[in-house]
Amino acid sequence: MLLALISIIGYLMTILSTVVIIQFILSLLISFNVVSLSNNIVASIWQALSVIIDPFLKPIRKIMPDTGMIDFSPMVLLIGLRILQMLLAGLHNDISLAGM
């Protein structure tokens, strides 16, 4: 049961990492005027991604210094998620070797 829970948390963290990357790519496309937020589909996708990711980015943005136009908080979030995934993988291996 615990191994399944750890696996589910790992999958959710992978999905969150993917969503962060998708939002980053979409923000670049918006910045370079490849797509526009005046398009309803693009605006809906942007809003949905922001609703998912902003609760994770707001605490990081409070801690990090203001860097002007560049927002490094998604990169910090991705690094943090990767570290947590590695810790969970180690915990998963330890538990499976212990036979729980």
C-alpha positions, 0 to 999 in steps of 0.5 A: 500500500505504501509503495503504491502511494509513493508511486502515485505521488511520483507520477503526480510530480511527473505530471506537474513537471510536464505542466510546468514545461508546457506553461513555459513553452506557451509563455515563450510563444506568447512573448514572441507573438507566435500565439496571442492571448486574444485567442479564446483557446490560448487564453483558456489553456493559459488560464487553466495552466496558471490555476494548476501551477500558480499555487506552487510558484507563489511561495517560490516567488516570495522567497526569490529576489526580483530579477526583472523580466525573467522569472526563475521560479518555474526552474526552481520548481522543476529542480525541487520536484526532481529532487523530491522525485529522487528522494521518493525513488530512494524511499521506494527502493528502501521500502521494497528491499525491506519487504514492507 
